[in-house]
Amino acid sequence: MATDSSITLLTLGGLANRMRAIASAVALAHDTRRPLRVIWPVNNELRARFDDLFHPFHAGVDLHNVSEARALWLYRPARKRNLYLSPLLRAGRFTAVYSDDDSLLTENAPEILAAIKSARGSVLLRAGTFFYPCGNDAYRHLFRPVEAVRTEADKVLALLGDDATGFHIRRTDNTVSITESPVEAFITEAENEFALHPGRKIYLATDDNEVKHLFHARFPGKTVTTPATADRRSLSGMRHALTEMLVLAGCARIIGSFYSSYSEAAAILGDTPLRQLRRATSPASGE
């Protein structure tokens, strides 16, 4: 059986998802007085090491960049891809395992706090969401971008001025954002912005180059974009994704896509007001 009392977090998903899971785990480790180990898989969801993007954490967090193979065989649930062997291979390492699809890891702070405090031995958490409260100041303190990324973001911010609006239009594989936050809604928002504030500029962050072309054609001279593409499957693409997040964070306000943790991460990093565009909710949804 495991003899230490640490918390091990396997980070899941893309950049913003991992950031919020880490912030929750750091707060939980602090409140339970347990050491924290963070597992950061370098895979097709995020093809960059943590230290390619951020400065190391301060004392108290032990971060490990690992291959997807190691994550698959040692930390992920039993699946056909790992021949259902992962529980056997990690036997004796952890006395309890929780994933963010468990009811315990759904922002159920009192229950998760009690469970971790009472656990004997080491605990494995698999998460890509906020599952325990963490203050925004603490979040910003955790994630300090490397100088190369910060410098690129500052160059773009210098072009925008002090009153720019950041637009984040999430497309590609996020079907909820595509459905609930259509491009037409952002175009209407931009038209309203420029009608009220003719001198204002928009910074457009998007994973769809066609959307970039559309905005430049519709609002020439008022839309600022960067030529690179945010590609989670390459190091340069991931650095660009973080650069765009920092530019959004530095805008005066953010108009974001519904169901996008990326918009939310930018808002927290910059302490920037965020409004997510969403279609009118139907009465049948209960919201």
Backbone as numpy.savetxt, mean C-alpha at the origin, in Angstrom:
# Nx Ny Nz CAx CAy CAz Cx Cy Cz
8.49 -27.28 19.58 7.66 -26.08 19.58 8.53 -24.82 19.58
7.93 -23.73 19.12 8.67 -22.46 19.11 8.94 -22.02 20.53
10.14 -21.53 20.74 10.53 -21.13 22.09 10.56 -19.62 22.26
10.62 -18.84 21.17 10.64 -17.39 21.34 9.21 -16.86 21.38
9.08 -15.56 21.53 7.74 -14.96 21.66 7.53 -13.89 20.60
8.15 -14.07 19.45 8.11 -13.03 18.43 6.81 -13.08 17.62
6.56 -11.98 16.92 5.53 -11.91 15.89 6.24 -11.90 14.54
5.83 -12.77 13.64 6.33 -12.77 12.27 5.20 -12.35 11.35
5.44 -11.33 10.55 4.45 -10.85 9.59 4.89 -11.20 8.18
4.08 -11.97 7.46 4.28 -12.16 6.02 3.45 -11.09 5.31
4.13 -10.16 4.64 3.41 -9.09 3.95 2.81 -9.61 2.65
1.58 -9.19 2.37 0.85 -9.65 1.19 0.53 -8.49 0.27
0.45 -8.79 -1.04 -0.04 -7.82 -2.00 1.01 -6.86 -2.49
0.53 -5.70 -2.97 1.40 -4.68 -3.52 1.93 -3.73 -2.47
2.48 -2.63 -2.92 3.21 -1.72 -2.05 2.35 -1.16 -0.92
1.23 -0.54 -1.25 0.41 0.09 -0.22 -0.17 -0.93 0.74
-0.54 -2.11 0.23 -1.06 -3.16 1.11 0.00 -3.59 2.12
1.22 -3.74 1.66 2.29 -4.16 2.57 2.57 -3.08 3.61
2.53 -1.83 3.17 2.81 -0.73 4.10 1.81 -0.71 5.25
0.52 -0.88 4.95 -0.45 -0.80 6.03 -0.39 -2.02 6.94
-0.04 -3.20 6.39 0.12 -4.37 7.24 1.31 -4.20 8.19
2.40 -3.66 7.67 3.58 -3.42 8.52 3.26 -2.43 9.62
2.57 -1.35 9.28 2.22 -0.35 10.29 1.39 -0.97 11.40
0.44 -1.84 11.04 -0.37 -2.51 12.05 0.48 -3.44 12.91
1.36 -4.20 12.26 2.19 -5.16 13.00 3.14 -4.46 13.95
3.71 -3.33 13.54 4.60 -2.58 14.42 3.85 -2.10 15.66
2.64 -1.59 15.46 1.84 -1.13 16.60 1.47 -2.29 17.51
1.11 -3.42 16.92 0.75 -4.60 17.72 1.94 -5.12 18.50
3.10 -5.18 17.86 4.31 -5.65 18.54 4.65 -4.73 19.72
4.47 -3.43 19.51 4.73 -2.48 20.59 3.80 -2.72 21.77
2.51 -2.90 21.48 1.53 -3.04 22.55 1.61 -4.39 23.26
2.14 -5.40 22.59 2.29 -6.71 23.22 3.70 -6.96 23.73
4.59 -6.01 23.47 5.99 -6.10 23.90 6.66 -7.36 23.35
6.40 -7.62 22.08 7.01 -8.77 21.41 7.91 -8.27 20.28
9.02 -8.94 20.03 9.84 -8.57 18.87 9.09 -8.88 17.58
9.39 -8.11 16.54 8.69 -8.25 15.26 9.67 -8.62 14.16
9.31 -9.64 13.39 10.05 -10.03 12.20 9.12 -9.83 11.00
9.57 -9.08 10.01 8.77 -8.81 8.82 9.36 -9.57 7.63
8.52 -10.35 6.96 8.92 -11.10 5.78 8.40 -10.35 4.55
9.32 -9.94 3.68 9.00 -9.13 2.50 9.32 -9.95 1.25
8.34 -10.64 0.66 8.63 -11.42 -0.55 8.92 -10.53 -1.75
9.96 -10.85 -2.48 10.25 -10.17 -3.74 9.68 -11.06 -4.85
8.55 -10.62 -5.41 7.82 -11.49 -6.34 7.11 -10.64 -7.40
6.24 -11.25 -8.15 5.57 -10.52 -9.24 4.55 -9.50 -8.74
4.21 -9.55 -7.47 3.35 -8.52 -6.91 4.15 -7.27 -6.54
5.45 -7.46 -6.32 6.31 -6.33 -5.95 7.76 -6.75 -6.16
8.31 -6.38 -7.30 9.65 -6.84 -7.69 10.71 -5.85 -7.21
10.77 -5.67 -5.89 11.78 -4.79 -5.29 11.98 -5.20 -3.84
13.21 -5.11 -3.40 13.48 -5.30 -1.98 12.98 -4.07 -1.21
12.74 -4.27 0.07 12.30 -3.14 0.89 13.32 -2.01 0.83
14.62 -2.36 0.94 15.66 -1.34 0.98 15.93 -0.71 -0.38
15.33 -1.23 -1.46 15.36 -0.53 -2.74 14.45 0.70 -2.72
13.51 0.71 -1.79 12.49 1.75 -1.74 12.59 2.64 -0.51
12.89 2.03 0.63 12.85 2.76 1.89 14.14 2.57 2.68
14.39 3.52 3.57 15.46 3.35 4.54 15.08 2.24 5.52
16.07 1.58 6.12 15.76 0.53 7.09 14.93 1.06 8.25
14.17 0.17 8.84 13.41 0.54 10.03 14.37 0.85 11.17
13.87 1.60 12.13 14.64 1.81 13.35 14.64 0.51 14.17
15.34 0.52 15.27 15.47 -0.68 16.10 14.10 -1.23 16.48
14.03 -2.56 16.55 12.80 -3.19 16.99 12.07 -3.96 15.90
12.47 -3.76 14.63 11.85 -4.48 13.52 12.94 -5.18 12.72
12.83 -6.49 12.62 13.81 -7.30 11.90 13.20 -7.67 10.54
13.66 -7.02 9.47 13.06 -7.25 8.15 13.90 -8.19 7.31
13.22 -9.11 6.62 13.89 -10.08 5.76 13.28 -10.02 4.36
14.09 -9.68 3.36 13.68 -9.83 1.97 13.86 -11.30 1.60
12.80 -11.92 1.07 12.89 -13.34 0.74 12.37 -13.57 -0.68
12.79 -14.68 -1.25 12.27 -15.07 -2.56 10.84 -15.57 -2.42
10.11 -15.57 -3.54 8.76 -16.12 -3.50 8.78 -17.60 -3.17
9.82 -18.30 -3.59 9.91 -19.73 -3.29 9.96 -19.97 -1.78
10.75 -19.17 -1.08 10.83 -19.34 0.37 9.50 -18.99 1.02
8.89 -17.91 0.57 7.58 -17.54 1.12 6.55 -18.63 0.87
6.58 -19.19 -0.34 5.60 -20.21 -0.72 5.71 -21.45 0.14
6.93 -21.91 0.35 7.12 -23.19 1.04 7.10 -23.07 2.56
7.38 -21.87 3.07 7.50 -21.76 4.52 6.39 -20.95 5.17
5.90 -19.92 4.50 4.98 -18.99 5.17 3.56 -18.99 4.61
3.38 -19.37 3.37 2.04 -19.29 2.78 1.18 -20.49 3.19
-0.15 -20.37 3.03 -1.02 -21.50 3.38 -0.74 -22.72 2.50
-1.21 -23.87 2.96 -1.07 -25.09 2.18 -1.87 -24.98 0.89
-1.19 -25.15 -0.23 -1.81 -25.05 -1.54 -1.21 -26.12 -2.47
-1.84 -26.30 -3.61 -1.31 -27.25 -4.59 0.09 -26.85 -5.02
0.34 -25.52 -5.11 1.65 -25.03 -5.57 2.78 -25.43 -4.64
2.50 -25.59 -3.34 3.55 -26.03 -2.42 3.30 -27.45 -1.93
2.52 -28.18 -2.71 2.23 -29.59 -2.43 1.60 -29.79 -1.06
0.98 -28.73 -0.56 0.31 -28.75 0.75 1.28 -29.06 1.89
2.57 -28.75 1.67 3.60 -29.10 2.65 3.99 -27.96 3.57
3.54 -26.73 3.29 4.04 -25.60 4.08 3.77 -25.75 5.58
2.63 -26.27 6.03 2.46 -26.44 7.49 3.49 -27.39 8.09
3.85 -28.43 7.35 4.86 -29.37 7.85 6.23 -28.73 7.90
6.56 -27.93 6.89 7.89 -27.33 6.82 8.10 -26.26 7.88
7.01 -25.63 8.32 7.17 -24.63 9.38 6.78 -25.18 10.76
6.58 -26.47 10.85 6.21 -27.09 12.12 7.24 -26.77 13.19
6.77 -26.37 14.34 7.66 -26.03 15.44 8.10 -24.59 15.47
7.88 -23.86 14.38 8.29 -22.46 14.33 7.25 -21.54 14.97
5.96 -21.87 14.79 4.89 -20.98 15.24 3.84 -21.77 16.01
3.35 -21.17 17.07 2.29 -21.80 17.85 0.91 -21.36 17.40
0.83 -20.29 16.60 -0.45 -19.82 16.08 -0.21 -19.13 14.75
-1.17 -19.27 13.84 -1.09 -18.65 12.52 -2.42 -17.97 12.22
-2.36 -16.69 11.82 -3.57 -15.94 11.48 -3.37 -15.28 10.12
-4.41 -15.27 9.30 -4.39 -14.59 8.01 -5.43 -13.49 8.00
-5.27 -12.51 7.08 -6.19 -11.38 7.11 -7.56 -11.69 6.52
-7.78 -12.95 6.13 -9.15 -13.35 5.82 -9.81 -14.04 7.01
-9.07 -14.16 8.13 -9.66 -14.63 9.38 -10.41 -13.48 10.04
-11.44 -13.80 10.78 -12.21 -12.75 11.45 -11.37 -11.99 12.46
-10.35 -12.64 13.00 -9.53 -11.98 14.02 -8.74 -10.81 13.43
-8.31 -10.94 12.17 -7.50 -9.89 11.56 -8.35 -8.99 10.66
-9.43 -8.47 11.19 -10.29 -7.55 10.45 -10.55 -6.32 11.32
-9.46 -5.67 11.72 -9.53 -4.48 12.56 -10.29 -4.77 13.85
-10.11 -5.99 14.37 -10.74 -6.41 15.62 -9.71 -6.27 16.72
-9.34 -5.03 17.01 -8.16 -4.75 17.83 -8.17 -5.42 19.21
-9.23 -5.33 20.00 -9.18 -5.95 21.33 -8.93 -7.46 21.27
-9.56 -8.13 20.30 -9.42 -9.58 20.21 -8.02 -9.99 19.75
-7.49 -9.30 18.74 -6.15 -9.66 18.28 -5.11 -9.34 19.35
-5.29 -8.25 20.06 -4.37 -7.91 21.15 -4.38 -8.99 22.21
-5.58 -9.43 22.61 -5.69 -10.47 23.63 -5.11 -11.79 23.14
-5.36 -12.13 21.88 -4.87 -13.40 21.33 -3.34 -13.43 21.30
-2.73 -12.34 20.87 -1.27 -12.32 20.77 -0.64 -12.28 22.16
-1.24 -11.53 23.07 -0.71 -11.47 24.43 -0.72 -12.85 25.10
-1.77 -13.61 24.83 -1.92 -14.90 25.51 -1.21 -16.04 24.79
-0.76 -15.80 23.56 -0.12 -16.87 22.79 1.22 -17.26 23.41
1.46 -18.55 23.47 2.75 -19.04 23.94 3.62 -19.36 22.73
4.75 -18.71 22.66 5.62 -18.93 21.52 5.40 -17.92 20.42
5.97 -18.20 19.27 5.96 -17.28 18.15 4.67 -17.39 17.35
4.23 -16.25 16.80 2.97 -16.17 16.06 3.26 -15.69 14.64
2.60 -16.31 13.65 2.71 -15.91 12.26 1.44 -15.20 11.84
1.60 -13.99 11.29 0.48 -13.24 10.73 0.71 -13.10 9.23
-0.34 -13.30 8.43 -0.27 -13.09 6.98 -1.28 -12.00 6.64
-0.78 -10.83 6.22 -1.71 -9.71 6.06 -1.25 -8.73 4.99
-2.24 -8.08 4.39 -1.99 -6.99 3.44 -2.99 -5.88 3.66
-3.37 -5.68 4.91 -4.35 -4.65 5.23 -4.11 -4.14 6.64
-4.80 -3.06 7.00 -4.76 -2.60 8.39 -5.55 -3.60 9.23
-4.91 -4.18 10.23 -5.63 -5.09 11.11 -5.51 -4.68 12.57
-4.74 -3.62 12.83 -4.56 -3.12 14.19 -4.26 -1.64 14.08
-4.84 -0.82 14.96 -4.70 0.64 14.78 -3.26 1.13 14.92
-2.92 2.02 14.00 -1.60 2.67 14.00 -1.82 4.13 13.67
-1.27 5.02 14.45 -1.44 6.45 14.20 -0.75 6.87 12.91
-1.28 7.91 12.28 -0.71 8.38 11.02 0.71 8.89 11.17
1.01 9.53 12.29 2.37 10.01 12.51 3.35 8.84 12.58
2.95 7.78 13.27 3.80 6.60 13.36 3.98 5.95 11.99
2.94 5.95 11.19 3.00 5.41 9.82 4.03 6.18 9.00
3.96 7.50 9.06 4.91 8.32 8.29 6.33 8.12 8.77
6.50 7.89 10.06 7.83 7.71 10.62 8.45 6.38 10.14
7.60 5.40 9.88 8.10 4.09 9.46 8.67 4.10 8.05
7.99 4.78 7.14 8.30 4.66 5.71 9.01 5.91 5.22
10.34 5.82 5.17 11.19 6.94 4.77 11.86 6.57 3.45
11.40 7.15 2.35 11.90 6.77 1.03 13.40 7.03 0.88
14.06 6.21 0.08 15.48 6.43 -0.21 15.63 7.73 -0.99
16.83 8.31 -0.94 17.05 9.64 -1.50 16.75 9.71 -3.00
17.11 8.67 -3.75 16.90 8.71 -5.20 15.42 8.87 -5.53
14.57 8.18 -4.80 13.13 8.27 -5.04 12.60 9.63 -4.58
13.04 10.05 -3.42 12.60 11.35 -2.88 12.99 12.49 -3.83
14.19 12.41 -4.38 14.66 13.46 -5.29 13.80 13.54 -6.54
13.46 12.39 -7.12 12.61 12.37 -8.31 11.24 12.96 -8.02
10.69 12.63 -6.87 9.38 13.18 -6.50 9.46 14.70 -6.33
10.52 15.17 -5.71 10.67 16.62 -5.49 10.78 17.38 -6.81
11.42 16.77 -7.81 11.52 17.42 -9.13 10.14 17.64 -9.74
9.27 16.65 -9.61 7.92 16.78 -10.16 7.11 17.80 -9.37
7.23 17.75 -8.06 6.48 18.68 -7.21 6.86 20.13 -7.50
8.12 20.35 -7.86 8.56 21.72 -8.19 7.86 22.26 -9.43
7.42 21.37 -10.32 6.71 21.79 -11.53 5.25 22.10 -11.27
4.73 21.60 -10.17 3.29 21.67 -9.92 2.85 22.91 -9.17
3.73 23.49 -8.38 3.32 24.61 -7.54 2.68 24.12 -6.25
2.14 25.07 -5.49 1.66 24.75 -4.14 0.19 24.35 -4.09
-0.54 24.47 -5.19 -1.99 24.25 -5.12 -2.45 23.19 -6.11
-1.59 22.25 -6.44 -1.96 21.22 -7.41 -2.88 20.18 -6.78
-3.69 19.57 -7.62 -4.55 18.46 -7.21 -3.99 17.17 -7.79
-3.83 16.18 -6.94 -3.36 14.88 -7.40 -4.53 13.98 -7.75
-4.52 13.45 -8.96 -5.53 12.48 -9.39 -4.87 11.10 -9.42
-5.50 10.13 -8.77 -5.03 8.75 -8.89 -6.14 7.92 -9.51
-5.91 7.47 -10.74 -6.90 6.70 -11.48 -6.38 5.28 -11.64
-6.92 4.38 -10.85 -6.47 2.98 -10.83 -7.24 2.17 -11.87
-6.52 1.49 -12.74 -7.14 0.67 -13.77 -6.56 -0.75 -13.72
-6.16 -1.26 -14.84 -5.60 -2.61 -15.09 -6.39 -3.68 -14.34
-5.82 -4.25 -13.24 -6.42 -5.43 -12.63 -7.36 -5.13 -11.47
-7.59 -3.86 -11.15 -8.48 -3.54 -10.03 -9.89 -3.31 -10.58
-10.65 -4.38 -10.68 -11.97 -4.29 -11.30 -12.94 -3.44 -10.49
-12.79 -3.42 -9.17 -13.68 -2.61 -8.35 -13.45 -1.13 -8.63
-12.19 -0.72 -8.68 -11.89 0.68 -8.99 -12.38 1.06 -10.39
-12.19 0.18 -11.34 -12.63 0.46 -12.71 -14.14 0.66 -12.76
-14.87 -0.19 -12.04 -16.33 -0.12 -12.06 -16.85 1.07 -11.26
-16.31 1.26 -10.07 -16.86 2.25 -9.15 -16.31 3.66 -9.39
-15.12 3.76 -9.98 -14.50 5.07 -10.21 -14.15 5.21 -11.69
-15.14 5.40 -12.56 -14.88 5.46 -14.00 -14.09 6.71 -14.38
-13.38 6.62 -15.49 -12.56 7.74 -15.96 -13.42 8.98 -16.19
-14.64 8.78 -16.65 -15.52 9.92 -16.92 -15.74 10.77 -15.68
-15.79 10.13 -14.52 -15.98 10.88 -13.27 -14.79 11.79 -12.99
-13.59 11.31 -13.31 -12.40 12.13 -13.11 -12.34 13.28 -14.11
-12.79 13.04 -15.32 -12.83 14.11 -16.32 -13.77 15.22 -15.86
-14.94 14.83 -15.37 -15.88 15.83 -14.85 -15.27 16.59 -13.68
-14.58 15.88 -12.82 -13.93 16.51 -11.67 -12.88 17.51 -12.14
-12.09 17.13 -13.14 -11.06 18.03 -13.67 -11.68 19.26 -14.31
-12.76 19.08 -15.05 -13.45 20.23 -15.66 -13.94 21.20 -14.60
-14.47 20.67 -13.52 -14.93 21.53 -12.42 -13.76 22.25 -11.76
-12.65 21.53 -11.58 -11.45 22.14 -10.98 -10.99 23.33 -11.81
-10.86 23.13 -13.10 -10.32 24.19 -13.96 -11.30 25.33 -14.16
-12.60 25.05 -14.06 -13.59 26.13 -14.16 -13.49 27.06 -12.97
-13.25 26.48 -11.79 -13.15 27.29 -10.57 -11.75 27.85 -10.37
-10.74 27.12 -10.81 -9.35 27.51 -10.57 -8.57 27.35 -11.88
-8.66 28.29 -12.80 -8.04 28.15 -14.13 -6.53 27.96 -14.08
-5.86 28.47 -13.06 -4.41 28.36 -13.00 -3.90 27.11 -12.31
-4.80 26.30 -11.82 -4.39 25.10 -11.08 -3.91 24.01 -12.03
-2.99 23.17 -11.55 -2.52 22.03 -12.32 -2.96 20.73 -11.66
-3.03 19.71 -12.48 -3.36 18.36 -12.00 -2.14 17.47 -12.20
-1.81 16.69 -11.16 -0.84 15.62 -11.34 -1.62 14.32 -11.47
-1.41 13.62 -12.55 -2.14 12.39 -12.82 -1.24 11.18 -12.61
-1.59 10.36 -11.64 -0.92 9.08 -11.42 -1.88 7.97 -11.83
-1.46 7.15 -12.75 -2.32 6.07 -13.23 -1.46 4.94 -13.78
-2.03 3.75 -13.76 -1.34 2.59 -14.33 -1.82 2.29 -15.75
-2.47 3.27 -16.38 -3.02 3.09 -17.72 -2.55 4.25 -18.61
-1.67 3.95 -19.55 -1.13 5.01 -20.42 -2.20 5.66 -21.28
-3.25 4.94 -21.62 -4.33 5.53 -22.41 -5.03 6.65 -21.64
-5.14 6.48 -20.33 -5.73 7.53 -19.50 -4.83 8.76 -19.50
-3.52 8.55 -19.46 -2.59 9.69 -19.55 -2.80 10.45 -20.86
-2.85 9.72 -21.96 -3.03 10.36 -23.27 -4.35 11.13 -23.32
-5.40 10.55 -22.75 -6.71 11.19 -22.75 -6.66 12.52 -22.01
-6.04 12.55 -20.84 -6.00 13.78 -20.04 -5.13 14.84 -20.71
-4.02 14.43 -21.30 -3.18 15.42 -21.98 -3.91 16.02 -23.18
-4.69 15.21 -23.88 -5.45 15.71 -25.02 -6.60 16.61 -24.58
-7.23 16.23 -23.47 -8.40 16.97 -23.00 -8.00 18.24 -22.26
-6.90 18.18 -21.53 -6.47 19.33 -20.71 -4.99 19.65 -20.98
-4.67 20.06 -22.19 -3.26 20.33 -22.53 -2.69 21.48 -21.71
-1.48 21.27 -21.22 -0.81 22.30 -20.44 -1.22 22.35 -18.99
-2.25 21.60 -18.62 -2.73 21.62 -17.24 -2.50 20.29 -16.52
-2.21 19.24 -17.28 -2.00 17.91 -16.71 -0.51 17.59 -16.72
0.00 17.17 -15.58 1.40 16.76 -15.45 1.43 15.26 -15.18
2.20 14.54 -15.97 2.43 13.12 -15.73 3.92 12.86 -15.86
4.33 11.68 -15.47 5.72 11.27 -15.66 5.75 10.18 -16.73
6.82 10.13 -17.54 6.83 9.22 -18.69 6.95 7.75 -18.32
7.53 7.46 -17.18 7.72 6.05 -16.81 6.38 5.41 -16.44
6.38 4.10 -16.42 5.19 3.34 -16.07 5.41 2.64 -14.74
4.40 2.71 -13.89 4.46 2.01 -12.61 4.21 0.52 -12.87
5.28 -0.25 -12.84 5.20 -1.67 -13.16 5.69 -2.46 -11.96
4.78 -3.19 -11.34 5.15 -3.90 -10.13 6.12 -5.05 -10.37
6.32 -5.43 -11.64 7.18 -6.57 -11.95 8.61 -6.17 -12.27
8.98 -4.92 -12.04 10.36 -4.49 -12.25 10.78 -3.54 -11.14
12.07 -3.49 -10.86 12.58 -2.59 -9.83 12.33 -1.15 -10.22
12.62 -0.79 -11.47 12.41 0.59 -11.90 10.93 0.96 -11.83
10.07 0.01 -12.18 8.64 0.27 -12.11 8.16 0.48 -10.69
8.71 -0.26 -9.75 8.31 -0.10 -8.35 8.84 1.21 -7.78
10.04 1.59 -8.17 10.55 2.90 -7.71 9.70 4.03 -8.28
9.24 3.86 -9.50 8.36 4.87 -10.08 7.02 4.90 -9.35
6.51 3.74 -8.98 5.25 3.69 -8.24 5.36 4.45 -6.92
6.48 4.29 -6.23 6.68 5.02 -4.98 6.86 6.51 -5.25
7.57 6.85 -6.33 7.72 8.27 -6.68 6.36 8.92 -6.89
5.49 8.25 -7.64 4.15 8.80 -7.88 3.37 8.93 -6.58
3.52 7.97 -5.69 2.84 8.06 -4.40 3.29 9.30 -3.63
4.60 9.58 -3.67 5.13 10.74 -2.96 4.67 12.04 -3.61
4.55 12.06 -4.93 4.05 13.27 -5.60 2.60 13.51 -5.21
1.79 12.47 -5.22 0.40 12.62 -4.77 0.36 13.13 -3.34
1.23 12.58 -2.50 1.27 12.99 -1.09 1.62 14.46 -0.95
2.41 14.99 -1.88 2.83 16.38 -1.82 1.86 17.36 -2.44
0.79 16.86 -3.05 -0.23 17.75 -3.62 -1.09 18.36 -2.51
-1.82 19.39 -2.85 -2.68 20.05 -1.86 -3.89 19.20 -1.51
-4.29 18.34 -2.42 -5.45 17.47 -2.22 -5.32 16.29 -3.18
-6.00 15.19 -2.86 -5.96 14.01 -3.72 -7.39 13.60 -4.07
-7.62 13.37 -5.35 -8.86 12.77 -5.82 -8.51 11.35 -6.23
-9.00 10.37 -5.50 -8.54 9.00 -5.70 -9.61 8.06 -6.19
-9.19 6.85 -6.46 -10.08 5.78 -6.91 -10.61 5.01 -5.71
-11.87 4.64 -5.79 -12.47 3.82 -4.74 -11.79 2.46 -4.71
-11.64 1.92 -3.51 -11.06 0.60 -3.30 -9.60 0.55 -3.71
-8.90 1.65 -3.45 -7.47 1.70 -3.76 -6.69 2.05 -2.51
-5.90 1.11 -2.02 -5.06 1.39 -0.86 -3.94 2.35 -1.21
-3.61 2.46 -2.49 -2.54 3.36 -2.95 -2.93 4.81 -2.70
-4.14 5.20 -3.06 -4.62 6.55 -2.79 -4.56 6.85 -1.30
-4.98 5.87 -0.49 -5.01 6.06 0.96 -3.60 6.20 1.52
-2.66 5.41 1.01 -1.28 5.51 1.49 -0.69 6.87 1.19
-0.94 7.39 -0.01 -0.44 8.72 -0.36 -1.01 9.78 0.56
-2.29 9.67 0.87 -2.94 10.65 1.74 -2.34 10.63 3.14
-2.04 9.43 3.65 -1.46 9.33 4.99 -0.03 9.88 4.98
0.76 9.50 3.99 2.15 9.96 3.94 2.26 11.47 3.90
1.36 12.12 3.17 1.43 13.57 3.03 0.52 14.33 3.97
-0.25 13.60 4.80 -1.29 14.25 5.61 -2.15 15.13 4.70
-2.56 14.53 3.59 -3.23 15.24 2.50 -4.70 14.85 2.44
-5.61 15.81 2.29 -7.03 15.46 2.18 -7.28 14.55 0.98
-8.07 13.51 1.20 -8.38 12.54 0.14 -9.89 12.44 -0.05
-10.29 12.49 -1.31 -11.69 12.21 -1.66 -11.68 11.17 -2.77
-12.34 10.05 -2.53 -12.39 8.98 -3.52 -13.68 9.07 -4.31
-13.55 9.10 -5.63 -14.72 9.18 -6.49 -15.37 7.80 -6.60
-16.70 7.80 -6.48 -17.43 6.54 -6.56 -18.80 6.78 -7.16
-19.26 5.82 -7.94 -20.61 5.90 -8.49 -21.62 6.00 -7.35
-22.79 6.56 -7.63 -23.85 6.61 -6.63 -24.20 5.19 -6.21
-24.28 4.99 -4.89 -24.55 3.65 -4.36 -26.02 3.30 -4.51
-26.29 2.12 -5.00 -27.68 1.70 -5.18 -28.31 1.39 -3.83
-29.63 1.63 -3.65 -30.30 1.35 -2.38 -30.18 -0.10 -1.95
-30.07 -1.02 -2.91 -30.02 -2.43 -2.57 -28.76 -2.81 -1.83
-27.72 -1.99 -1.92 -26.45 -2.34 -1.29 -26.46 -2.13 0.21
-27.41 -1.35 0.69 -27.48 -1.09 2.12 -26.51 -0.05 2.60
-25.88 0.66 1.69 -24.92 1.69 2.09 -25.41 3.07 1.70
